[in-house]
Amino acid sequence: MSETAPPPTTRPRGRPRKDAEVAPTDHAMAVAIEAFSVHGYNGVSLRSVNDELGASRNLLYQRFGSKANLWRAAVDWAFAPLVAHVDAGDDESADPMVRLRMLIRNFIEYSATRPYLARLVMVESSTVTDRLEYLYHQYIGPTRSRFMPVFEQLRDQGRIKNMPYDVFYFLLTSGGSAPYGQIGMVSLMNPEMASTDEAHVRVYAENVTEILINGLSLHN
């Protein structure tokens, strides 16, 4: 509804319009990112997200103008906090092996309660599109860049094996966070692993960290 439109002179009869109370942004973004991560871009419409919100069919169109704009807004809402969280949890004054351990653990613990992160990357990564390029350059690249100098410093110091950084990165992001992006499979295999209870997530994150660090380390 246009902000310049004059108010009605009389209160309309019947139930209020669905969009009389606009869905809060956080709720709208959470519903949108969940839909895009489960159904893929082509499986989502402004109408389907509006229906999930219980809003009128024009609400998201009025706010975002197009599905592409909604997708980008939802991705920004979902992934910007991940980058900020990883950055904030990195103590650059610490020993690089300690830094790497903490980066791994923080990444997994954050991802555990936000399964849409791993799912969205998976559904968008099968082919190069404008959406994937946006996701990569805005969020995946900066996340990689936080890990990479620490990894390379340890390799240059001769403390880890001389293996490509991207092998480690895919094992962490596609492997380490897999249970939270494949929650249906996990619930059949091991329901306890599907728990987002802080203690369960910490144990899982520590186990993944140990596997990755032990696999990388050069034991004297």
Secondary structure, DSSP 8 states (H G I E B T S, - for coil): --TTS---SS--SSS--GGGS---HHHHHHHHHHHHHHH-GGG--HHHHHHHHT--TTHHHHHHSSHHHHHHHHHHHHHHHHHHHHHHT--TTS-HHHHHHHHHHHHHHHHHT-THHHHHHHHHTTS--HHHHHHIIIIIHHHHHHHHHHHHHHHHTTSB----HHHHHHIIIIIITHHHH-HHHHHHH-GGGG---HHHHHHHHHHHHHHHHHHHB---
